[in-house]
Amino acid sequence: MNTGSRYYWMLVSPDKYELPIAIADTCGELAQMLGKTEKSVYNAVTFAERRGSKRSQFRRVLKEEGGDKNADA
């Protein structure tokens, strides 16, 4: 049962490691945490994805379905 967004929304560090600085379940939550508008975060992500660029500090990552598959092992 999926009750939220299909993605995790993140602000990552501006270096080669791109470590997560802030993580949220929705674009709006991330924008609110950072004092930005939801539209500005969404546009930064989609623009970078369309151009194949990693210049944006914002990322969205598809959530896995079914959780941890090795939890019962």
N, C-alpha and C positions, 0 to 999 in steps of 0.2 A: 504494500500500500504506500503510494507516494503522496505525501501531503504537502510538499513544498516545491521549491524550485528544482529543476533538473541539474543545476550547476552550483558549484561553490564559486563565490566571487572573492577575489583577492587583490590586495595591494602588495606588490613584491619589491624587494630591494633593487636599487638601480645598478647593481653590479652584475658580474657574470654568473653569480650563484642564484640570483633571483629568489632569495629567501622570503617566505611570507611574513609580512609585517602586520596585516589585518586580514581576517577571513570572515565572511558572512554567508548566510544561506541565500540572500537575495541581493540584487543590485541596489535596491533602495536602502537596505540595512547598511551596506558598505558605504554608500554615499552619506547617510546620516552620521555614521561613525566618524567620517572624515570631514564633515562640514561642506560637502559638495552636493550638487544636484544629481538626482538619479540619471537624468538625461546625459550629463557630462561624463559620468562613469560609463554608461552604456555605449555612448558614442565613441569613447576612447578605445573600448574593447573591440567593438565591431569594426571600426576603421582599421585598427591594427590587424585584425584577423583577415579582413578582405585583402589587405595589401601584403599579407605574409610577413609582416614586420613585428619585431619584438621591441619597438621603441616605446610602447606604452608601459607604464608601471602597473596597469590594471590587467588582470587575467580572469577568465572564467574557465573552470575545469569541470567536465562532466562527472557527475556522481556515479559511482558504480551501483549496479542493481544487485540486490541480494546480500549486501554487506560482505563480511569476511568469509570466504569459502573454505578457509583452513581452520575455522573456529572449532570444529568438531574433531579435528585430527589429533 
